[in-house]
Amino acid sequence: MKGVFMICRFPRALSLIMVITAVSGCSSRFAGMDKKNEVPDTVILENEVQPDTVIQEESLPYVEVPAQATYPEEEAALARFLQLYEDSITALDDGDFSLAEAKIDSAAVLSADIDIIKIEDETLALRFTTVLASFFQEYGRIFQDVDTINQEDPLNWLEELSETDPEQFKNGLWKDDELRKIVQKIALRCDVPIDYNDEVKKAIYFFQTVKKQEMAKWMRRSGRFMPLILDILEEEEMPLDLAYVAMIESGFSPRAYSRAHCSGLWQFYYSTGRLYGLTRTAWYDERRDPLKSTRAAIKHMKDLYKLYSDWRLVMAAYNWGPTRITRQFNAGNDDYWTMSMPRETRNYVPSFMAAVVISKAPELFGFENIEYESPMEYDIVEVPYLKLSTAAECAGVALHEIKDLNTELLKDYTPASGDYPLRIPKGTKDRFLTQYAKIPKEKYVAPRQDTYIVRSGDTLSGIAQRFRVSVNSLMVSNNIVNPRRLRVGQALSIPGRASSSTSQSVQGKPVTAQEVTEAKKNTASYTVRRNDSLWLIAKRHNTTITMLKALNNLAGTKIIPGQNLLVPAEASTLASAAPVVSNTITDGSGEIVYIIRQNDTLYDIARKYGVSYQDIMKWNQIKNHRTIKPGQKIIIKKQN
């Protein structure tokens, strides 16, 4: 355990201990060391010619470095180091293990930046050597105490309570001093700072009473994701208890979505997630992927720690954003507890600390018989576009098991573009591959994915209406944050619908040479208009995109206004048939009565007559453009 703590926090500490040992040997606890930096009674130097020689204090009297010395940074570092060291010893003597550990940790970080070999002044180097040797001996003693406490059963600690009944303690009816002792002991089981104050105390009580059922649910869920998160934290040499950030953020739910539009186990904003490599499309949202989001969150916290070197500030910045924390930090306030911040962030770190404390000893706080969920285990199969229910049948499991392993998927299908690494329950891969091989390839055809080139005057809502999709789906499919920032010439992917028979019929199956020859016998010419696409033309002329491409020798789907295309004449006649017109003229202005046909849209009708679809809706008191139906009569007023 001692090694785990040392490596987790300060991987450089071990190498520094080796340097100190080589220079100074094993030194006793540096009793009496204070800011005057007195030399101890005896110092054994192993690098002398006679290693057994004992140098007496009078042979190495303390020599104060002159004011004009060239080592001001080293002097300041030593003074700061001694203060942290003294504070840790005082806290340790007072029984405040958490504060002692925090202070001695800060001293260890500072000591890692001290390069004794480069200090030319022998007296100053000796002072550093002696203090550091004593420090690391004390550092080891603290972790020996940690080892002892880690081997104890927390329930036995309740016997030390002199006033409160253990059952009352479990229900939050504890005395302040009693809870303090318990928290300080549990803090020694943690590798992040755990403070004890009114805020942490209130958070513990809150989880023990008001949020008890929800807290129990979070702990049950932790069993599913904690092994995965701990493995990644250990791989990245980060404190393992940072895993509990996911408990406070989402309650260990990868599908969690906040009112601030944060998503996943680690509650990433879209912009922050994208910054750390998490992609969102119409098919999937990687913020909801437990593995990818965990790696992104750890990388994010690692970056924040480089800024602040304090896990309290890291968590505050993770919740609130680093900008305001950095502003206060740079102004000289590096104490989380005195910083000015909103209530949510003020409660965030105490809640995290309370969650860690309770999770380390749940029975002690009244959370008994927690049945933790089984760890997330899976195999991966690479599949093209596939229905998840079919994947479940191939694996021989329930549909919800596939969905629970692939929480990043937003649809009941895998993405239509290329093979997708689908997770299936561990041990089902052989069965899946056997059953999957029996499925006819033509049974599953990926849905249409049109591409539209933005033209001058286009708006996202207009494009969405033209293709009968939602604005939100367009934004997600194309990673658009601001819908007002469309660029002329920008290519937009128009999401298709897998269940749409219309989409499939317009796309069309491959056509034979004979079918094309027959179609060419009866064709008409169509001039491409502004904002046309092959999909719209095919739909308007009751044909397919495949047939249009074959009739016009088109390799792709790109067309331009003014271009002439061949279309089937029979369909063209139907499509271009004139609407029913009334010759009635009212008040000197002509009106056209138009009978709506199958597949008509108000947008198409408005464009045909040179008016806006909003005017048509106003003239005919149409509240919803989607409610029009074939046979319905509408009035088109001529424009002057």
GULUM-896876 format. One record per residue: x, y, z of N, C-alpha, C in turn; residue in three letters. Coordinates in steps of 0.02 Angstrom, whole numbers, plus 50000, padded with zeros to 5 digits. Each point is the difference from the previous one (the first is absolute). Layout:
XYZXYZXYZALA;...
***
This chain:
500414994050000499595006050000500435006350000MET;500534999850041500455005750002500275001649931LYS;500204994849964500275001049933499485002949953GLY;499384997750007499465002449956499915007550010VAL;499985002150064499915007150013500575004249972PHE;500614997650011500585003849978500015000749924MET;499884994549965500045000149927499425004049972ILE;499394999250030499415003449976500095007550000CYS;500295002550055500055007150006500635002949971ARG;500574997150019500645003149983500484994849972PHE;499944998549936500454995149970500735002050004PRO;500145006650007500695002250005500274999550071ARG;499574998950050500225000050070500494994450013ALA;499874994149968500444994350012500715001449976LEU;500055003049941500685001549975500345005250043SER;499615004750027500295005150043500264996950065LEU;499624995250028500214996650061500684996649988ILE;500074996949941500634996549984500585005049998MET;499875006049972500525005149998500205002250070VAL;499495001250042500135002250069500394994650038ILE;499794993749991500344994650034500734999649979THR;500135000849936500684999749975500435005650028ALA;499685005950009500395005750022500095000050076VAL;499444998350037500025001050072499944993850041SER;499814994449970499904993950039499365000450039GLY;499884995250044499394999850040500085004750059CYS;499575004950006500045004850054499414999150047SER;500105001450063499464999550048499535005849989SER;499414999650033499525005449993500335006650021ARG;499905005149959500355006250010499675004050056PHE;500104997850062499705003350057500315006950009ALA;499575004850014500255006750014500135004249939GLY;499894997349939500115004049940499455005349994MET;500205006249993499525005449993500235004749946ASP;499715005849998500175004749947500715002550003LYS;500354998950059500705002050005500464995049966LYS;499714994349980500384995049962500624997650038ASN;499934998550065500564997750039500224993249975GLU;500674998750003500274993749979499914995050057VAL;499794993849989499904995250053500664998250033PRO;499934996550058500594998150037500504996149958ASP;499754995249963500464995949959499714999049932THR;500435000349951499804998749931500514995349970VAL;499804994249976500464995149971500005000949925ILE;500565001449971500065001049929500334993949969LEU;499644996449959500254993849971500515001149945GLU;500025005949973500455001249945500695002650022ASN;500125000050066500665001850025500484994249991GLU;500655001450004500514994749993499934994850055VAL;499835002550062499894995550056499265000250017GLN;499614995349974499275000250008499774999450072PRO;500414997450044499794999150069500145006150043ASP;500345005049972500175006050038499385003850019THR;499965002050062499435003950024500235007250006VAL;499665004549966500185007050001499605003450055ILE;500345002950049499675003350055499745006849979GLN;499515002550039499695006449983500515005749997GLU;500514999950049500475005550000500465000149939GLU;500094994149967500424999949941499655002749939SER;499315000350003499615002949945499505005050029LEU;500255005650024499545004950029499545002949947PRO;499425002450022499535003049953500295006549973TYR;500025000649935500255006049968499445003149961VAL;499805006050018499465003349966500235002449932GLU;499584998849950500185002149932499955007649996VAL;500515003549974499995007349996499415002449958PRO;499825006350013499425002849964500135000349925ALA;500635000749981500165000549928500104993249968GLN;499804994550035500094993349972499614999349935ALA;500224995449959499704999249934499494994349999THR;499694998550059499524994550003499335002150032TYR;499715005649980499375002350031499434995149988PRO;499964996949942499464995349986500054993950043GLU;500624997550009500094994150042499845001650073GLU;500205006050024499845002050068499245000350010GLU;499645003049952499275000650005499684993149998ALA;500264995649958499724993249996500104996350066ALA;500595000950031500134996750063499545002750055LEU;499895006650002499565002950050499284997449992ALA;499774999849937499334997549987499944992650018ARG;500514996249984500014992950015499974998950076PHE;500415003850038500014999250073499335001750031LEU;499655005149972499355001850026499494994549990GLN;500004997149940499544994449986500154994050044LEU;500654998750008500224994450041499785001050073TYR;500095006150026499805001550068499254999550009GLU;499625002649950499274999650004499764992850000ASP;500334995749962499794992949997500124996650067SER;500575001550033500154997050065499505002450052ILE;499835006549998499515002750048499334996749991THR;499784999349937499354996849987500014992750021ALA;500564996749989500064993050019499954999250076LEU;500335004550037499974999850073499305001550025ASP;499625004149963499315001750019499504994649980ASP;500244995049964499554994649978499625001549937GLY;500165005649966499675001749938500404997049942ASP;499894993549988500394996349950499905002849930PHE;499385002249985499865002549933500425006349986SER;500025004750048500395006149990500754998349997LEU;500224995550045500704998050000500204997149933ALA;499564995949973500164996849936500015005149943GLU;499535004950002499985005149948500635004350002ALA;500225001850060500605004250007500634996349978LYS;500054993850022500604996249983500014998249926ILE;499404999349970499974999049928500255006149963ASP;499795006050022500235006249968500765000650007SER;500264998150058500725000250009500364995249953ALA;499694994249989500304995049955500035002749929ALA;499465003449979499995002949933500565005249993VAL;500075004250052500515005249999500704996950000LEU;500094994750038500674996950005500214996949934SER;499514997949960500174996949936500345004949952ALA;499905006550012500305005049956500685002550025ASP;500244997350056500635002250028500564995549974ILE;500485002949966500574996349974500625001850042ASP;500134995850050500545001450048500685000149965ILE;500084995849950500654999449967500225006649968ILE;499515004149979500165006349966500145005750048LYS;499904998950066500125005350049500754999950017ILE;500355005149981500725000250009500215001650072GLU;499585003950036500165001750069499934993850044ASP;500554997750030499994993750037499565000450062GLU;500015005750034499595000750060499264999649984THR;499805003649948499294999949979499814993049976LEU;500444996749963499864993249977499924995350059ALA;500425000850051499964995750059499345001050037LEU;499785006350003499365001450033499434996649964ARG;500005000549933499494996549960500034992450012PHE;500614997449999500094992750006499724997550067THR;500165003450053499794997950066499245000450008THR;499725005649978499285001050007499614994849959VAL;500224999049938499644995349957500054992950026LEU;500584998150026500074993250028499524999050057ALA;499965005050045499544999650056499284999949976SER;499865004049950499325000549974499754993349973PHE;500414996749960499774993849970499934994450051PHE;500385000650054499904995150053499315001150032GLN;499815006350009499345001650028499454998249950GLU;500145001149937499534998249947499834992550003TYR;500544996150009499904992750006499614998150062GLY;500115003750055499654998450062499255001149993ARG;499825005449966499295001449989499674994449960ILE;500354997749949499714994749959500004993350036PHE;500444999150048499954994050042499375000250042GLN;499835006150025499375000850036499414998649954ASP;500065002249937499474998749951499904992549991VAL;500564996349993499964992749991499634996850059ASP;500165002350060499684997150059499255001249999THR;499795006249984499295001750000499644996449943ILE;500334999149943499694996649944499854992850015ASN;500354997150047499884993050017499464999250053GLN;499765005550028499494999650051499304999749968GLU;499544997150037499304999849979499675006450024ASP;499735004149954499695006450021499454999250052PRO;499644994349998499484999150050500284999850071LEU;500624997950007500314999950066500125007050027ASN;500055004949955500115006850022499405002750040TRP;499414997349986499415002350036500044998450075LEU;500394994950017500074998250071500375005450038GLU;500375004349965500375005250033499565005850021GLU;499395000249973499555005550017499794999450073LEU;500035005550035499864999850072499275001950015SER;499675003849956499335002450015499474997249953GLU;500145000149935499484998349951499954992449991THR;499394997649998499884993049985500184998749927ASP;500344994449984500204998649931499425000449950PRO;499414997650020499435000149954499775007249987GLU;500065004250051499835007149989500505003349954GLN;500634998250008500535002749956499844998249927PHE;499784993949989499854997849932499435004049969LYS;499585003050042499435003849976500135007550000ASN;500635002050010500175007049998499955003650066GLY;499874996550054499945003150066500674999550037LEU;500515003249974500664999650029500195006750030TRP;500514999750043500305006150027500555002349953LYS;500135006550000500485002849953500704997050010ASP;500234999550063500674997350012500054992749979ASP;499444996350009500014992949981500064999249924GLU;499605004049964500044999649927500685002349975LEU;500295005150032500655002449980500524994450003ARG;500014996250054500494994650008499904994749945LYS;499374998449986499864995049949500235002449932ILE;499835006349982500195002749934500755000449993VAL;500355001950054500735000549997500314993249987GLN;499724994850030500264993349988499864997749928LYS;499395001349977499834998049931500425004049950ILE;500175006250017500415004149955500664996749986ALA;500254996150047500644996549990499934994249951LEU;499394998349983499884994849950499915003049930ARG;500055006549996499865003549937500655002849970CYS;500005000949935500595002949967499845006849969ASP;499465003150023499855007049986499865003450067VAL;500085006650005499885003350064499284999350023PRO;499914998250063499344999750032500025004550061ILE;499645005549997499995004850056499414998650045ASP;500045002750060499424999650046499825007050022TYR;499415002249980499735006550020499254999749997ASN;499685005750011499265000050002499704997949934ASP;500315002049944499734998249934500024992549988GLU;500564996950016500064992749992499544996450048VAL;499955002550060499564996950050499275000249977LYS;499785005749974499325000649975499884995349941LYS;500504999249956499924995649942499944992750023ALA;500394998050049499954993150026499304998850028ILE;499755004750040499344999450029499464999749946TYR;500095004149948499525000249945499954993349965PHE;500584996949987500014993449967499744994550047PHE;500095000850065499764995050048499245000350010GLN;499705005749984499285000950016499595001549937THR;500025006249977499575002149944500144996149936VAL;500644998949984500204996849937500204992750011LYS;499784996950053500254993350016499834994949946LYS;499385000049977499804995149948500375001349935GLN;500085006349983500365001649937500744998250006GLU;500295001350058500704998350012500104992449996MET;499534996250027500044992749996499974997749928ALA;499585003349960499944998249929500665001549964LYS;500315005650016500645001849969500544994950017TRP;500004997750063500514995150020499884993449964MET;499374998149992499864993849963500275000549929ARG;499865005749966500235000949932500765000249995ARG;500335002350052500735000749998500354993449984SER;499684994550021500314993549987500094998649926GLY;499585002949958500034998749928500585003849967ARG;500125006150022500495004349966500655001150038PHE;500004998850066500595001650039500624996149978MET;499974993549986500614996549978500295003049936PRO;499575001749954500225003049936500355006750013LEU;499695004250042500275006650014500664999550038ILE;500034995550049500614999250039500594997749957LEU;499864995549953500534997649955500305005849961ASP;499575004549975500245005649959500375005050044ILE;499745001350060500345004650046500704997450018LEU;500044993550014500654997150017500485000349941GLU;499734998849941500405000349939500295007049989GLU;499605005150018500215006949991500365002850061GLU;500134995850050500345002050062499655005950033GLU;499354999450006499585005150032499714997250065MET;499825004350049499684997650061499374995949986PRO;499964994250030499454995449984499335002650024LEU;500005004050053499365002450028499675005349957ASP;500335002249946499675004549953499424996549966LEU;499974993450005499434996349970499345002450029ALA;500015002550062499375002050031499745006749974TYR;500395003449957499735005949966499414997949957VAL;500044994149970499444997549959499384998750042ALA;500094998450064499424999050044499635006550011MET;500385005450012499685006550012499735003049935ILE;500344998849944499795002849936499364996749974GLU;499984993450001499454996649966499694994350040SER;500274998650060499754994150036500194993649964GLY;500565000149963500234994349960499484997949948PHE;499685004949969499524998549945500275002949935SER;500184995849951500265002649937499475003649958PRO;499374999050016499465003349963499775006550033ARG;500325002050053499805006150036500065006149954ALA;499505004350004500005006149959499735005750043TYR;500385005450006499825005450045499645005649964SER;499705004450040499665005849970500485004849967ARG;500654999350017500525004149968500274996649937ALA;499664994649978500184996449938500664996350006HIS;500174997950061500584995750011499774992749998CYS;500444995649977499784993149988500544995150022SER;499774994050021500454994450013500224999350072GLY;500414994950013500274998750066500335006250030LEU;500375003649958500415005650024499705006749983TRP;499395000149973499625006149987500405005349961GLN;500204998149940500365004549956499525004749964PHE;500185006449996499695004449951500214997649930TYR;499595001849950500174998049932500685002849980TYR;500125006550015500615003349978500614997150037SER;499944998750065500564997250038500144992949977THR;499464996249988500094993149976500354999949933GLY;499825004549955500325000349934500735001850008ARG;500165004450048500705002050013500434994050019LEU;499694995150034500364994150023499844993849958TYR;499785001149938499944994649952499364996150001GLY;499485002550034499364996650002499555002649944LEU;499794995649956499615001849940499254998950012THR;499605004349972499274999250001499745000449929ARG;499614995149980499685000049933499264998350010THR;499654999449944499304998050005499934992850023ALA;500544996149997499984992950017500244998650070TRP;500505003750024500284998450066500275006350033TYR;500074999550066500285005550040500524997050046ASP;500645001249985500544996750037500065002650072GLU;499655005350017499995002150070499664994750043ARG;499584995949968499644994750036500384993349997ARG;500584999949969500414994049997500434999750064ASP;499904994950043500364999850064500765000149992PRO;500274996449951500734999749992500275006549973LEU;499735002449944500275006049968499915006150044LYS;499425000650032499885005850043500454999850062SER;500144994150026500444999550059500705002349982THR;500254997849943500675002249979500015007549989ARG;499475002749972499975007349989499985003750066ALA;499604997550048499945003350065500675000050037ALA;500354994449998500644999550035500515004749967ILE;499995000449935500465004649966499835007250018LYS;499365001550005499785006750018500245001750071HIS;499904995450048500215001350069500765000450006MET;500344996149960500735000450000500235006949977LYS;499685002649949500175006849976499855005250054ASP;499444999250035499835004750053500504999750058LEU;500234994050015500484999350055500665003549984TYR;500185000149936500605003549980499945007550014LYS;499385002550000499885007150012500025001750074LEU;499714995550042499875001950070500404995950052TYR;500194993949984500364995650047499604998950064SER;499345000249996499564999050059499374996749974ASP;499864993950025499424996449974499345003350018TRP;499985004050053499395003650016499845005049944ARG;500515003749979499905004949946499874996549934LEU;500304994249990499874996249939499264998249995VAL;499724997550055499294998149999499545006149993MET;500195005550032499615006149994500005002549927ALA;500594999849969500055002149930499644995249954ALA;500014993650017499644995049959499255001550000TYR;499755002150058499285001450006499815006849973ASN;500415005050013499825007049985500345002549937TRP;500534996749979500405002549945500625003550028GLY;500574999549965500635002550027500095007549998PRO;499625003649960500135007149989499995004050066THR;499454999350038499935004150061500464997450056ARG;500094993450002500464997350050500715002549987ILE;500205000049937500675002349981500095007450017THR;499475003949990500055007250015500155001150074ARG;499654996350044500125000850072500684997050020GLN;500174994449968500634996750014500595004549983PHE;499965003249941500545004449979500035006450042ASN;499445001750033499995005950043500294998550069ALA;500204993850011500324998250063499584995950047GLY;499374998849983499584995950044499994992849975ASN;500394995750033500054993149978499644995350048ASP;499575002850044499634996050049499284999249977ASP;499814994049984499324998849976499475002650049TYR;500124999050064499485001550051499895007550008TRP;500445004149976499905007350006499845003349934THR;499974996149946499855002849934499265001849995MET;499865005049959499325002049986499754996149940SER;499444996450009499734995849946499264998850012MET;499634998049948499284998850009499864994150047PRO;499394999850024499814995050050500124992949975ARG;499844998749937500084993149973500724997750006GLU;500475004349982500714998250004500234999850073THR;499735004550041500175000050071499804993450033ARG;499454997149977499774993550028500324994049965ASN;500305001249942500244994449959500574996250033TYR;500525003550022500584996750029499834996750067VAL;499635003350046499794996550060499594993749986PRO;499575000349949499604994149982500454994449975SER;500515001849960500484995049978500354996850059PHE;500245004150046500364997450059499544995550041MET;499385002150009499524995950038499874993449966ALA;499935000249933499884993849962500584995250007ALA;500625002649998500594995750008500014996950069VAL;499885004150051500014997550069499494994550011VAL;499395001149977499474995050009500154993749960ILE;500255000849939500124994249957500574995750026SER;500465003050038500564996250028499784995550058LYS;499475002050034499754996050057499245000650003ALA;499644997249951499275001149996499624997450060PRO;500204994250027499634997150057500035004650061GLU;500565003450007500095004450058499505005849999LEU;499795002149939499545005649994499284997749985PHE;499864993650010499324997649994499814997149933GLY;500484999349954499864997149934500224992750001PHE;499544995850021500164993050011499704995749945GLU;500344994549987499764995049950499915003149931ASN;500475004249980499985002849931500184994549951ILE;499564998749951500134995049949500275003649937GLU;500655000049994500325003649944499874996449934TYR;499895003949947499904997049934500644996849976GLU;499914995049956500594996549973500405004649956SER;500664999250000500435004349958499824999449926PRO;500095005349963499875000349929500534995849963MET;499784994549970500444995649962499694998849931GLU;500414999549949499724999649932500514997349951TYR;499744997849943500394998649940499815005249948ASP;500425000849949499875004949947499964996549933ILE;499495001749961499934997549932499945006149953VAL;500344999749944499965005349950499434998549952GLU;499495004349999499424998749958499835006249960VAL;499734999149939499745005849962499325001850030PRO;499625003949962499345002150023499584994050022TYR;499794999950063499664994250028499505002150053LEU;499424996949999499495001350050500214996850066LYS;499925003850055500234997550064499614993850023LEU;499374999749982499604994150018500264993849965SER;500245000949939500314994449964500664998050033THR;500385004950022500634998650035499864996050064ALA;499465001850035499824996450061499814992749984ALA;499634999149944499814993249980500624995949983GLU;500475003049965500614996449981500414998050061CYS;500015004450050500394998650060499614995650049ALA;499354999349990499594995950045499875003450066GLY;499945006650000499885003750062499415004749990VAL;499795003350055499465004849996500245006549968ALA;499535003549969500185006249966500315005150048LEU;499745000450062500255005150047500744998750017HIS;500234993849995500714998650014500455003149947GLU;499784999849937500385003249946499995007650010ILE;499425002750016499955007250009500405002450060LYS;500014996150054500385002050060500755000049988ASP;500234995949953500724999849985500195005249948LEU;499515003049966500135004849947499585006350011ASN;500075002950060499595005750019500135006249956THR;500545000049962500145005749957499565000249939GLU;499694994349981499584999849941499345003550013LEU;499805004449954499395004050008499414997049964LEU;500124994949957499474996849963499994992550014LYS;499534996649972499964992750007500404996549946ASP;500465003649969500434997349948500725002250013TYR;500464996349972500695002450000500075005149943THR;500515004350001500075005149948500044997049930PRO;499745003849952499974997649931500665000649963ALA;500475003850027500635001149965500544995350026SER;500164994949964500554995450017499844995350056GLY;500504995950017499924995250055500035003650067ASP;499614997450048499975003150066500194994850053TYR;500445001950048500204995350053499444999350052PRO;499574995149990499434999050044500204995650059LEU;499815002050061500144996050059499434995050010ARG;500184993850013499524994850016500214996650065ILE;499554996850036500194996950064500584995149992PRO;500445000150049500604995849998499804992749995LYS;500344996349956499874992949991499494998449947GLY;499725005149966499504998849948500265001149930THR;500645001449992500275001849934499944994449950LYS;500174993850020499984994449953499294998949974ASP;499535000150046499294999149980499795005749954ARG;500195006150017499815005849960500254999249928PHE;500634998549992500294999549933499674994449959LEU;499844994550033499674994449966499315002049974THR;499615003350044499325001949981500015005949951GLN;500475004550009500035005849956500164998049928TYR;500404994849992500194997649934499394997449961ALA;499474998250036499404997249967499545005449974LYS;500115006350018499555005449980500165002149928ILE;499515000049954500135002349932500225007350000PRO;500525001449963500285006849999499505005249975LYS;499584997949953499535004849971499435001850047GLU;499954996350057499445001350046500095006750035LYS;500625002050010500125006350036500365004949955TYR;499635005149979500285005149956500035006550040VAL;500585003150000500085006250037499535005349974ALA;499735004250043499535005249978500365005349959PRO;499615003649962500255005249956500355005450042ARG;500555002549974500355005650032500175005049945GLN;499535004749986500105004949948500515005350020ASP;500305003049950500455005750011499715006149966THR;499965005550035499735006249971500535005450006TYR;500115003849945500485005449999499645006650014ILE;500215003450052499665006150021500095005549947VAL;499455003349984500015005449950499835006650033ARG;500115005449966499865006750026499255000550017SER;499865002650059499315000850022499734994250039GLY;500364994550003499764994150037500015001350075ASP;499544996950034499994999850073499934992750022THR;500224998650060499974993150024499274997750006LEU;499575004450022499304998050007499684998849931SER;500215004149950499744998949933500234993449970GLY;500644998350011500264993749975499664994150035ILE;499905000750066499674994750038499294998949975ALA;499655005549986499324999349975499984996949930GLN;500495001849959500024997449932500084992449999ARG;500424997550046500134992850001499594996350052PHE;499565003850033499554997150050500374996450056ARG;500495003550026500364997650059499995005750051VAL;500204998650061500005005150052500655004149997SER;499965006250023500595004250003500524996950046VAL;499774997150056500474997050048500384994249968ASN;499664995849961500354994349969500525002449950SER;499855005549965500495002949954500615002550038LEU;499885003350056500555002750040500444994450028MET;499684994750025500374994550029500404996349946VAL;499684998849942500334996449946500615003649973SER;499995006650005500545003949970500425003850052ASN;499914998250065500385003150054499955007649998ASN;499395002549989499895007249996499815002650069ILE;500375004950025499865003050065499545006049993VAL;500155004349951499605006049989499654999549932ASN;499334999350000499644999049936500035006149955PRO;500225005750025500025006149959500665000749962ARG;500454995250010500665000749969500094995149942ARG;499504999449958500074996049940500445003849950LEU;500404996349961500425003049949499784997749931ARG;499995004549953499844998249931500534995149975VAL;499774994449973500464994849976500124994550051GLY;499745001050061500094994950053499584993849983GLN;500304994150008499664993749987499664997650063ALA;499354998949998499624997550057499774992949987LEU;500074995750050499734993249996499285000250023SER;499554997549959499304999950017499844993050028ILE;499854999550064499884993450029499394996749971PRO;500064993649983499444996149975499644996550055GLY;499464996749984499624996350049499984992849979ARG;500254995650044500054993049981499334996949987ALA;499475002750032499354996949993499585003249945SER;500295004749964499625003749950499984996349934SER;499414997549982499934996549936500055004949942SER;499795006450014500055005149948500725001349982THR;500435000550052500715001349987500304994649958SER;499844993750018500274994349963499754999849928GLN;499355001849992499724999749932500295005549956SER;500145005950030500295005449961500734998449983VAL;500364997150049500694998149986500034995049943GLN;499594994850005499934995249946500514994550000GLY;499804994349971500464994349992500395000949935LYS;500544996449993500385000349937499554998449940PRO;500085003649945499584998949941500414996349947VAL;499654996049960500344996249948500055004249937THR;500434998049954500085003649937499355000049960ALA;499624994550003499374999549964499505005150027GLN;499985000850067499535004850030500185007149980GLU;500645001449995500215006749979499825001349927VAL;500104994949958499845000649929499265001449991THR;499584996450037499275001049995499815007050023GLU;500325002350055499835006650027500195005649951ALA;500564999049963500235005249953499545001049941LYS;499554995149988499545000649943499475005350013LYS;499895001750062499475004850016500255004650056ASN;500385005049981500285004650050499825007149984THR;500105004250049499895007249992500605003650030ALA;500075006449982500565003950026499775004050061SER;500435000050051499855003850062500595004650014TYR;499875006450012500525004850016500075000650076THR;500604998750024500125000350072499915007050026VAL;499635000650055499875006550030500425000950063ARG;500025006150023500385001650061499754995750058ARG;500474997350039499864995950059499724993049983ASN;500024998149936499804993249982500544995050021ASP;499794993850009500464994450010499714994149962SER;500414995049986499754994049965499444996850040LEU;500075000150067499484996950041499335003549991TRP;500015006849999499385003749991499714998949929LEU;500445000149950499774999149930499704993049991ILE;500344995050027499744993149994499334999350034ALA;499945003150059499374999650036499455003749963LYS;500175005849972499505004149964499764996649936ARG;500444996149968499834996949936499864992650007HIS;499894997850061499784993150011500494994949971ASN;500645001350010500514995349976500514999050056THR;500584997449982500514998850051500655003649982THR;500425001150051500655003249989500424995649954ILE;499964993450010500394995349959499825000749926THR;499365000649985499775000749930500225006749971MET;499955005550040500215006549975500745000049984LEU;500414996950042500724999749988500154995949937LYS;499624994649990500114995849941499795003649936ALA;499435003650002499765003549941500475005749980LEU;500355002950048500415005949986500754998750006ASN;500194993550008500714998250005500355003950056ASN;499675000450057500295003650057500394995250044LEU;500625001950018500394995750044499825001350073ALA;499855006450015499825001850069499315003150003GLY;499875003850053499345003050009500025007649992THR;500585002849981500065007249995499675002649937LYS;499555004950008499685003449943500025007450012ILE;499925004049947500045007350006499395003149967ILE;499775005950025499445003449968500135001449926PRO;499484998949958500055001049928500194993749963GLY;500224995050035500194993749968499374996449975GLN;500034997149940499434996349972500084992550015ASN;499474997050026500004992950016499444996549963LEU;500124993849982499474995949972499624996750057LEU;499345000449996499574996750049499494995849963VAL;499744994750030499474996049966499415004549982PRO;499804999849936499495004649975499334999150034ALA;499804993850012499354998850030499975003150070GLU;500544998850038500025002850068500055007649996ALA;500385002549949500095007149993499345003449986SER;499594996849957499365002949983499575000750062THR;500014994750040499605000250062500275005450047LEU;500675000450003500305004650048499895007349979ALA;499985001149933499955006949977499305002049980SER;499534995450015499315001649982499795006450034ALA;499655004249963499815006550027499484999250054ALA;500055004050051499504999750053499335002749975PRO;499484998350035499345002549982499995007550012VAL;499795003849950500015007350005499305002749994VAL;499855004750043499355003449995500115006649964SER;499585001449953500065006349963499675005850037ASN;499744998650059499675005350038500515005150023THR;499855006049987500445005550021499635004150052ILE;500305001050058499685003650054500355006750011THR;499625005150002500275006750012500595001849955ASP;499954997849937500525001849952500654996150007GLY;500044995350047500614996050007499834992749990SER;500414996549960499864993049984500184995350058GLY;499634994650006500144994950050500014993249966GLU;500464995750020500054993349973499784995050054ILE;499574995649981499794994750046500414993849983VAL;500404997750047500454994449988499774994050042TYR;499954994149966499814993850035500644996250018ILE;500094998950062500624996750024500014992749979ILE;500584997949974500104993149977500454996150047ARG;500054993649987500424995650040500735002649999GLN;500325000150058500705002050009500125007549992ASN;499475004049993500095007249996500225002750068ASP;500395005549999500165003750060499855007349987THR;499855003850052499865007149990500615003549973LEU;500594997550017500625003149976500044999349923TYR;499854994049975500024998949927499485004249964ASP;499405000350029499465003849968500185007449999ILE;500265002550056500185007150004500545001649950ALA;500494995749992500545001349953499745000049928ARG;499514995649987499734999549932499655006549979LYS;499675003350049499625006049983500355006550021TYR;500624999450024500385006050016499765003750061GLY;499734996350048499785003150063500344996450057VAL;499905002250061500294996650058499484995250030SER;500254994650030499534995250030499665003150061TYR;500325005150032499675003350056499395003849977GLN;500045003049939499425003649973499434995149986ASP;500174994249971499484995049986499654997950065ILE;500404999150053499704998150064499555005550026MET;500195006349990499595005650024499375000749959LYS;500064999349934499415000749956499484994650014TRP;500244994150019499544994350008499904997950073ASN;500255004350046499934998750072500244993050019GLN;500584998349973500324993550015500485001050058ILE;499894996650055500425000850059500624995549999LYS;499934994249969500564995349998500094997549929ASN;500585001449970500114998249930499984992449989HIS;500084996150053500014992749994499304997049997ARG;499495004250010499314997350003499655000149932THR;500335002549948499675000149934499944992849974ILE;499494998849958499884993249975499765000349928LYS;500114994649962499784999849929499255001449994PRO;499835004049948499305001849988499805006550032GLY;500405002550047499845006250035500115005949952GLN;499545004950001500055005949956500295005850040LYS;500485003349968500295006050031500005005649949ILE;500025006250024499985005949957500715002849994ILE;500205001549938500645003349987499855006949971ILE;500215005150034499885006849977500585002349956LYS;499825003049942500525002449955500365006050031LYS;500655000349986500405005550026500075005449947GLN;499975006250020500075005649953500725000749976ASN;
***
